[in-house]
Amino acid sequence: MSAIRFKKNIAGFRDVRYRQKTQAMLEAVAQGVADTANQTLKLNGPTDLGYVVGSQPGARRPFGRWRVTVAAVSPHAIRHNAKYNTLVKAFNG
């Protein structure tokens, strides 16, 4: 049996992390989760934001991982998420 050797390609990892397609894929998944969560939430007028998506580079700029978040921003959405675990259920679905 021969030993398998693996050598990390750090430049390749960085390239994948900041590729536009990677960012678009992450944002699409997050938007799907937010849309699913917002469907279960009855919004209180046009000023109620419900669940929103945030997208930004990681802490180790410019080579950190791209970070995408889905957050409950209105008090109604925060309470709804705490009571029904809406974001967890939307992510699993």
N, C-alpha and C positions, 0 to 999 in steps of 0.2 A: 504494500500500500504506500502510495506517495502522499506526502502532505500537501494540502491545498494552501496556496499562499494568496493573500488578498492585500493589495496595496490601494489605499484610498487615493482618489483623485480629487483633491480639495478644490481645484479650479473648476472641475466638472460639477461638483456639488454646488458651488457658488453660482455657476451658470444656470443650473436647474432652479435654484431658489428664486432667482430674479428674472427668470424668463417671463415674458408677457403672457404666454399660454398658461403657465402655472398660476400666476396671479388671477387671470380670468377664470380658471377652473375653480380656485378657492372662493372667489367672489360669487360665482354662480351657485356653488353649494350653499354658501351662507345666505344668499338671497332666497334660495328655495326653502331653507329652514325658517327664515323670517316670514316669508309668504304663508307657509303652512301655519306658523304660530299666529299670524295676524288673522287668518281665516277663523280661528277658534275664539278670537277676541272681538267683542262688540265695541267698536270705537265710539267714543263720546264726542262726535263732531269732527270737523276738519282740523282742529288744533291738537287732537289726541294723536300722537305719533305711534303709539303701540310699540312694536319691535322694529329696531333699525339695524342696519349693517354698517360696520366700520372696517376700514381696510388701511393698513399702514405697514411700513417696513419694521423689522425687529430692532432690538436695542443695539445690536452691533452693526450699525450702518457703515458702509453700504453693503455688507456681506451677511447680514443676519437673515433669518427666515422671514418670509412675508407673513404677517399676522392679520387674520380676519376674525371679527367678533360680531356676534348677534346679541343685542342687549335690549332689555325692557327699559324704556326711557320715561314713560309717563307713570304717575302713581297707580293708575288703573292697571296698566300692564305689569308693573312690579308686583302688585297684589295678586293678579291673575296667575302670574308665573309661580309665586310662592305657594299659592293654594293648589294649583293643578299640575305643577311641573311641566308647563307648556313647552319650554325650550328643549328639555330632555326628550319629551315625546315627539316633538317635531324633528329633532335630529335623528332619532331612531326610525322615523317613518320616511 
